[in-house]
Amino acid sequence: MTSPLGPSAPWSVMGLATLLGMLWVDWVFDTGGSIQEAKVYYCALLPTLFSFPQCLRILMPVAFSGVHILANLSEPSGARVAHFATCAVLLFGGLPCFYISVRAVQSMCSDTDMAEQIKTLQRAHAALFVIFLASIALETAGHAARTKSKEQ
């Protein structure tokens, strides 16, 4: 079955693209003119990470991508390398950046040097942006390698 993003896009990219879109919204507040508006946004968002069903906003695209990335690991060796690389990038890059972001928001909500916390969020979100783009590229490369091996 073909992904809604087209025949050259693996299903895992849909979840990653969703997370990238959410990150883009965060970036608007990171770089906006008002630290107070950013604080209101993030402090309203923070409890949704830890309460059900609001946490599904993050868990669904993460689980969707994760299931498809793990399923892709059963592909031929050339494609498998790209999918293993995706796992590594997300686990060793994405997870720490997410943790840093949550900690910065927790500090911001407790009125700990909001300007410094915004800078931390900007750095973490910029890194996550690169990580998600790299993951999308790796998943697409793995999908292309699988498609190429099927054609041969």
Backbone as JSON, one array per atom type, in Angstrom:
{
  "sequence": "MTSPLGPSAPWSVMGLATLLGMLWVDWVFDTGGSIQEAKVYYCALLPTLFSFPQCLRILMPVAFSGVHILANLSEPSGARVAHFATCAVLLFGGLPCFYISVRAVQSMCSDTDMAEQIKTLQRAHAALFVIFLASIALETAGHAARTKSKEQ",
  "N": [[0.85, -1.18, 0.0], [0.53, 2.21, -0.8], [1.99, 5.13, 0.59], [0.19, 8.05, 1.71], [1.68, 10.25, 1.1], [2.84, 9.75, -1.28], [4.33, 7.46, -3.71], [7.07, 7.36, -3.32], [7.54, 7.84, -0.69], [8.02, 6.57, 2.52], [5.83, 5.09, 5.02], [6.63, 5.78, 7.6], [7.53, 8.35, 7.42], [5.32, 9.99, 7.55], [4.55, 10.25, 10.29], [6.91, 11.4, 11.27], [6.93, 13.79, 9.81], [4.65, 14.98, 10.87], [5.49, 15.44, 13.51], [7.53, 17.23, 12.92], [6.02, 19.37, 11.97], [4.66, 20.12, 14.33], [6.84, 20.91, 15.79], [7.61, 23.12, 14.33], [5.59, 24.95, 14.96], [6.2, 25.34, 17.66], [8.66, 26.59, 17.28], [7.9, 29.07, 16.29], [6.97, 30.33, 18.6], [9.33, 30.22, 20.06], [10.97, 32.03, 18.75], [9.48, 34.28, 18.6], [8.39, 37.63, 19.42], [7.66, 38.01, 22.11], [8.48, 36.98, 25.25], [6.79, 36.44, 27.31], [4.43, 35.58, 26.04], [5.38, 33.21, 24.94], [5.93, 31.83, 27.29], [3.32, 31.49, 28.34], [2.22, 29.88, 26.33], [3.91, 27.55, 26.38], [3.69, 26.75, 29.07], [1.02, 26.12, 29.18], [1.01, 24.0, 27.46], [2.71, 22.08, 28.57], [1.49, 20.38, 30.7], [-0.03, 18.7, 29.1], [1.62, 16.79, 28.1], [1.78, 14.83, 29.96], [-0.71, 13.87, 30.62], [-3.64, 11.96, 30.05], [-6.24, 12.09, 27.68], [-4.62, 13.83, 26.3], [-1.87, 13.52, 25.91], [-1.71, 11.92, 23.72], [-1.41, 13.47, 21.51], [1.3, 13.76, 21.06], [2.22, 11.14, 21.42], [0.92, 9.53, 19.46], [1.96, 10.25, 16.76], [4.65, 9.61, 17.31], [4.54, 6.89, 18.01], [3.4, 5.88, 15.65], [5.4, 6.46, 13.71], [7.51, 5.07, 14.91], [6.64, 2.35, 14.91], [6.55, 1.87, 12.15], [9.19, 2.42, 11.38], [10.56, 0.43, 12.81], [9.38, -1.8, 11.59], [10.46, -1.48, 9.09], [13.03, -2.32, 9.49], [13.26, -4.93, 8.79], [13.83, -5.06, 6.17], [15.8, -5.47, 3.08], [19.45, -5.59, 3.31], [20.78, -3.14, 2.46], [18.78, -1.2, 2.65], [18.14, -1.56, 5.3], [20.28, -0.51, 6.75], [19.94, 2.26, 6.53], [17.58, 2.55, 7.96], [18.34, 1.66, 10.5], [20.12, 3.7, 11.04], [18.33, 5.82, 11.21], [16.98, 5.09, 13.56], [19.11, 5.35, 15.4], [19.71, 8.1, 15.19], [17.32, 9.25, 16.1], [17.07, 8.14, 18.69], [19.53, 8.78, 20.02], [19.86, 11.44, 19.48], [17.36, 12.8, 19.15], [15.83, 12.06, 21.45], [17.39, 13.01, 23.73], [17.29, 15.79, 23.11], [14.56, 16.3, 23.27], [14.15, 15.8, 25.99], [15.76, 17.85, 27.11], [14.32, 20.05, 26.18], [11.84, 19.74, 27.53], [12.69, 19.98, 30.19], [13.64, 22.64, 30.12], [11.25, 24.01, 29.67], [9.87, 23.33, 32.01], [11.48, 24.69, 33.86], [11.11, 27.3, 32.93], [8.4, 27.66, 33.46], [8.45, 27.74, 36.18], [9.41, 30.2, 36.65], [12.2, 30.55, 36.29], [14.74, 32.31, 35.1], [13.64, 33.21, 32.35], [14.46, 34.16, 29.8], [16.88, 32.84, 29.36], [15.97, 30.22, 29.32], [14.39, 30.24, 27.04], [16.39, 30.56, 25.12], [17.67, 28.1, 25.44], [15.58, 26.42, 24.63], [15.39, 27.26, 21.94], [17.86, 26.33, 20.91], [17.62, 23.55, 21.4], [15.32, 22.97, 19.92], [16.13, 23.73, 17.35], [18.1, 21.8, 16.93], [16.46, 19.51, 17.04], [14.93, 19.99, 14.77], [16.82, 19.61, 12.72], [17.41, 16.93, 13.27], [14.91, 15.66, 12.79], [14.61, 16.25, 10.05], [16.86, 14.89, 9.05], [16.14, 12.3, 9.78], [13.85, 11.92, 8.21], [15.05, 12.06, 5.69], [16.77, 9.82, 5.85], [14.91, 7.72, 6.17], [13.55, 7.95, 3.75], [15.66, 7.4, 2.0], [16.22, 4.75, 2.74], [13.82, 3.57, 1.97], [13.95, 4.02, -0.77], [16.18, 2.44, -1.4], [15.14, -0.07, -0.82], [13.08, -0.22, -2.7], [14.6, -0.13, -5.03], [16.07, -2.52, -4.81], [14.0, -4.34, -5.07], [13.28, -3.98, -7.69], [15.36, -5.05, -9.07]],
  "CA": [[0.0, 0.0, 0.0], [1.32, 3.42, -0.96], [1.8, 6.2, 1.56], [-0.53, 9.22, 1.18], [2.65, 11.24, 0.65], [3.3, 9.35, -2.59], [4.99, 6.17, -3.76], [8.48, 7.42, -2.9], [7.61, 8.18, 0.74], [7.61, 5.49, 3.42], [4.82, 5.46, 6.0], [7.26, 6.37, 8.78], [7.72, 9.79, 7.18], [4.1, 10.72, 7.95], [4.67, 10.6, 11.71], [8.04, 12.34, 11.42], [6.49, 15.08, 9.28], [3.72, 15.53, 11.86], [6.32, 15.97, 14.6], [8.22, 18.4, 12.38], [5.02, 20.44, 11.95], [4.45, 20.58, 15.71], [8.07, 21.61, 16.17], [7.58, 24.42, 13.66], [4.73, 25.82, 15.77], [7.01, 25.7, 18.83], [9.7, 27.53, 16.84], [7.26, 30.38, 16.18], [6.98, 30.91, 19.94], [10.73, 30.37, 20.47], [11.59, 33.18, 18.1], [8.54, 35.41, 18.61], [8.84, 38.81, 20.14], [7.26, 38.1, 23.51], [8.82, 35.85, 26.13], [5.6, 36.15, 28.11], [3.54, 34.75, 25.22], [6.01, 31.88, 24.87], [5.72, 31.18, 28.59], [1.92, 31.08, 28.42], [2.06, 28.76, 25.4], [4.6, 26.35, 26.86], [3.15, 26.32, 30.37], [-0.26, 25.48, 28.9], [1.3, 22.77, 26.73], [3.46, 21.12, 29.39], [0.69, 19.33, 31.35], [-0.61, 17.77, 28.12], [2.57, 15.7, 27.85], [1.71, 13.84, 31.03], [-2.1, 13.54, 30.95], [-4.36, 11.25, 29.0], [-5.77, 11.67, 26.36], [-3.87, 14.91, 25.65], [-0.54, 13.04, 25.55], [-1.79, 11.25, 22.42], [-0.97, 14.44, 20.5], [2.7, 13.43, 20.79], [2.43, 9.69, 21.37], [0.44, 8.92, 18.21], [2.95, 10.3, 15.67], [5.87, 8.9, 17.71], [4.25, 5.45, 17.88], [3.19, 5.58, 14.23], [6.72, 6.42, 13.08], [8.3, 4.0, 15.52], [6.18, 1.05, 14.4], [6.94, 1.73, 10.75], [10.65, 2.35, 11.31], [10.92, -0.92, 13.26], [8.97, -2.74, 10.54], [11.4, -1.3, 7.98], [14.3, -2.98, 9.81], [13.27, -6.27, 8.2], [14.08, -4.91, 4.74], [17.14, -5.9, 2.65], [20.54, -4.97, 4.07], [21.05, -1.76, 2.09], [17.72, -0.38, 3.22], [18.17, -1.72, 6.76], [21.29, 0.4, 7.29], [19.32, 3.59, 6.65], [16.58, 2.52, 9.04], [19.1, 1.62, 11.76], [20.64, 5.06, 11.24], [17.19, 6.61, 11.69], [16.79, 4.74, 14.98], [20.21, 5.94, 16.16], [19.55, 9.56, 15.2], [16.18, 9.61, 16.95], [17.33, 7.76, 20.08], [20.68, 9.46, 20.62], [19.76, 12.87, 19.22], [16.01, 13.31, 19.4], [15.39, 11.86, 22.83], [18.0, 14.01, 24.63], [16.78, 17.14, 22.8], [13.21, 16.38, 23.84], [14.33, 15.91, 27.45], [16.26, 19.21, 27.37], [13.19, 20.96, 25.94], [10.87, 19.61, 28.63], [13.32, 20.56, 31.39], [13.66, 24.09, 29.95], [9.88, 24.5, 29.87], [9.58, 23.23, 33.45], [12.18, 25.8, 34.51], [10.46, 28.54, 32.52], [7.11, 27.76, 34.16], [8.71, 28.07, 37.59], [10.0, 31.55, 36.61], [13.65, 30.52, 36.33], [15.39, 32.99, 33.98], [12.89, 32.85, 31.14], [15.23, 34.45, 28.59], [17.85, 31.75, 29.21], [15.22, 29.0, 28.96], [14.01, 30.39, 25.62], [17.6, 30.26, 24.33], [17.84, 26.65, 25.5], [14.56, 25.86, 23.75], [15.77, 27.53, 20.56], [18.94, 25.4, 20.54], [17.09, 22.18, 21.37], [14.37, 22.85, 18.81], [16.92, 23.76, 16.11], [18.7, 20.46, 16.81], [15.37, 18.58, 16.7], [14.57, 20.25, 13.38], [17.83, 18.91, 11.91], [17.23, 15.5, 13.53], [13.73, 15.19, 12.07], [14.91, 16.29, 8.61], [17.78, 13.78, 8.78], [15.37, 11.05, 9.89], [13.02, 11.82, 7.01], [15.96, 11.74, 4.58], [17.23, 8.44, 6.02], [13.79, 6.83, 5.89], [13.31, 8.0, 2.31], [16.77, 6.68, 1.37], [15.99, 3.33, 2.98], [12.69, 3.16, 1.13], [14.45, 4.0, -2.15], [17.04, 1.26, -1.52], [14.25, -1.24, -0.86], [12.4, -0.2, -3.99], [15.61, -0.45, -6.04], [16.39, -3.95, -4.72], [12.84, -5.09, -5.57], [13.25, -3.84, -9.14], [16.46, -5.82, -9.67]],
  "C": [[0.89, 1.24, 0.0], [0.97, 4.45, 0.11], [1.01, 7.35, 0.93], [0.41, 10.32, 0.68], [3.23, 10.9, -0.71], [4.07, 8.05, -2.54], [6.44, 6.2, -3.3], [8.64, 7.74, -1.42], [7.18, 6.99, 1.59], [6.6, 6.0, 4.45], [5.43, 6.15, 7.22], [7.43, 7.88, 8.64], [6.49, 10.59, 7.62], [4.17, 11.16, 9.41], [5.78, 11.6, 11.95], [7.66, 13.73, 10.91], [5.5, 15.76, 10.22], [4.49, 16.16, 13.01], [7.07, 17.22, 14.16], [7.27, 19.6, 12.33], [4.76, 21.0, 13.34], [5.67, 21.37, 16.18], [8.11, 23.01, 15.54], [6.72, 25.41, 14.43], [5.49, 26.27, 17.02], [8.06, 26.76, 18.46], [9.15, 28.95, 16.7], [7.28, 31.07, 17.54], [8.41, 31.11, 20.46], [11.33, 31.68, 19.96], [10.68, 34.4, 18.04], [9.06, 36.53, 19.49], [8.59, 38.81, 21.64], [7.61, 36.82, 24.28], [7.6, 35.46, 26.95], [4.61, 35.28, 27.33], [4.08, 33.33, 25.1], [5.79, 31.12, 26.17], [4.29, 30.67, 28.71], [1.68, 29.85, 27.54], [2.66, 27.47, 25.98], [4.05, 25.85, 28.19], [1.76, 25.72, 30.22], [-0.05, 24.12, 28.23], [1.91, 21.68, 27.61], [2.6, 20.04, 30.05], [0.11, 18.31, 30.36], [0.34, 16.63, 27.79], [2.38, 14.55, 28.82], [0.28, 13.46, 31.42], [-2.78, 12.9, 29.74], [-5.74, 11.88, 28.83], [-4.91, 12.71, 25.65], [-2.48, 14.44, 25.18], [-0.53, 12.33, 24.2], [-1.36, 12.17, 21.28], [0.48, 14.17, 20.1], [2.88, 11.93, 20.59], [2.0, 9.05, 20.05], [1.45, 9.05, 17.07], [4.26, 9.58, 16.02], [5.67, 7.4, 17.53], [4.09, 5.05, 16.42], [4.53, 5.47, 13.51], [7.53, 5.25, 13.6], [7.93, 2.63, 15.0], [6.66, 0.84, 12.97], [8.46, 1.68, 10.58], [11.11, 0.96, 11.73], [10.53, -1.97, 12.22], [9.93, -2.66, 9.36], [12.73, -1.99, 8.23], [14.38, -4.38, 9.23], [13.55, -6.23, 6.7], [15.48, -5.41, 4.39], [18.24, -5.05, 3.28], [20.83, -3.52, 3.72], [20.04, -0.8, 2.69], [17.79, -0.41, 4.74], [19.17, -0.76, 7.4], [20.7, 1.79, 7.5], [18.32, 3.63, 7.79], [17.24, 2.41, 10.41], [19.66, 3.0, 12.08], [19.53, 5.98, 11.74], [16.97, 6.37, 13.17], [17.86, 5.41, 15.84], [20.05, 7.45, 16.29], [18.43, 9.97, 16.15], [16.45, 9.28, 18.42], [18.42, 8.6, 20.74], [20.72, 10.96, 20.36], [18.42, 13.43, 19.63], [15.57, 13.2, 20.84], [16.06, 12.83, 23.81], [17.51, 15.43, 24.37], [15.38, 17.33, 23.37], [13.29, 16.56, 25.35], [14.78, 17.32, 27.83], [15.13, 20.23, 27.2], [12.19, 20.93, 27.09], [11.43, 20.23, 29.9], [13.35, 22.1, 31.3], [12.27, 24.68, 30.17], [9.5, 24.41, 31.34], [10.24, 24.37, 34.21], [11.51, 27.13, 34.19], [9.15, 28.73, 33.29], [7.28, 28.03, 35.64], [9.47, 29.39, 37.7], [11.52, 31.57, 36.77], [14.2, 31.12, 35.04], [14.79, 32.62, 32.62], [13.68, 33.1, 29.86], [16.24, 33.33, 28.32], [17.14, 30.46, 28.78], [14.76, 29.05, 27.5], [15.21, 30.09, 24.74], [17.86, 28.76, 24.31], [16.84, 25.96, 24.59], [14.9, 26.07, 22.28], [16.84, 26.56, 20.09], [18.41, 23.97, 20.42], [16.14, 21.98, 20.19], [15.08, 22.93, 17.46], [17.56, 22.39, 15.87], [17.63, 19.43, 16.42], [14.93, 18.75, 15.24], [15.52, 19.5, 12.45], [17.66, 17.39, 12.05], [16.03, 14.95, 12.77], [13.95, 15.21, 10.56], [15.84, 15.14, 8.23], [17.04, 12.45, 8.82], [14.47, 10.85, 8.67], [13.88, 11.44, 5.81], [16.42, 10.29, 4.66], [16.11, 7.44, 5.7], [13.48, 6.8, 4.39], [14.4, 7.26, 1.55], [16.62, 5.17, 1.55], [14.87, 2.78, 2.11], [13.13, 3.07, -0.33], [15.34, 2.78, -2.38], [16.2, -0.01, -1.6], [13.57, -1.34, -2.21], [13.36, -0.61, -5.1], [15.94, -1.94, -6.01], [15.24, -4.82, -5.22], [12.8, -5.07, -7.1], [14.31, -4.71, -9.8], [16.21, -7.29, -9.66]]
}
